[in-house]
């Protein structure tokens, strides 16, 4: 094995744990969002977004690209009552200091003593900023 191949192999092996840690950290960031939603805590949700984040939410046709517009979208979350979200199949991809989590989720609520489930899909784009994975782009929509 040549010297260059050995260096490339050592470099690749050294980065593997960082990549695995980044995937776990992005997964944890997504679960923080889910947890804040399920607690109906708008303040905690909005804190997960970068100041320059962009949101296309499920229940709004507006492109929200300021902290004020994000707050406006989430401020009424307590009105959703017993609605909760659980993630389904999804994929985390890491590209250096940018990561994408794309997949499915189900919003469930009890209405008239029956559980109603609304399947949807999501894409969170994260950027590592000052050691924290922040949401920079979020798109969510009902499953067709």
Residue pairs with C-beta under 8 A, 6 or more apart in sequence:
1 9
19 94
22 94
22 99
22 128
23 92
23 94
23 99
25 133
26 92
26 94
26 99
26 101
26 126
26 133
27 92
27 101
29 48
29 124
29 126
29 133
29 135
30 87
30 90
30 92
30 101
30 124
31 87
32 44
32 48
33 45
33 48
33 124
33 135
34 85
34 86
34 87
34 105
35 44
36 44
36 45
36 48
37 45
37 77
37 84
37 85
38 84
38 85
40 77
40 78
40 80
41 77
42 71
42 74
42 75
42 76
42 77
42 78
45 74
45 77
46 67
46 70
46 71
46 74
48 134
48 135
49 55
49 67
49 70
49 134
49 135
49 136
49 138
50 127
50 129
50 134
50 135
50 136
51 67
52 65
52 136
53 65
53 70
53 134
53 135
53 136
53 137
53 138
54 63
54 64
54 65
54 136
54 137
54 138
55 63
55 64
55 65
55 69
55 70
55 73
55 137
55 138
55 139
56 63
56 64
56 138
56 139
56 140
56 141
57 64
57 73
57 138
57 140
58 120
58 140
58 141
58 142
60 73
62 69
62 73
64 70
64 72
64 73
80 109
81 109
82 109
82 110
83 107
83 108
83 109
84 107
84 108
84 109
85 105
85 106
85 107
85 108
86 105
86 106
86 108
87 103
87 104
87 105
88 103
88 104
88 105
88 106
88 119
89 103
89 104
90 101
90 102
90 103
90 104
90 122
91 101
91 102
91 103
92 99
92 100
92 101
93 99
93 100
93 101
93 102
97 127
97 128
98 125
98 126
98 127
98 128
99 125
99 126
99 127
99 128
99 133
100 123
100 124
100 125
100 126
101 122
101 123
101 124
101 126
102 121
102 122
102 123
102 124
103 121
103 122
104 119
104 120
104 121
104 122
104 143
105 119
105 120
105 121
105 122
105 140
106 117
106 118
106 119
106 120
107 117
107 118
107 120
108 115
108 116
108 117
108 118
109 115
109 116
110 116
118 142
119 142
119 143
120 140
120 141
120 142
120 143
121 140
121 141
121 143
122 138
122 139
122 140
123 137
123 138
123 139
123 140
124 135
124 137
124 138
125 135
125 136
125 137
125 138
126 133
126 134
126 135
126 136
127 133
127 134
127 136
128 134
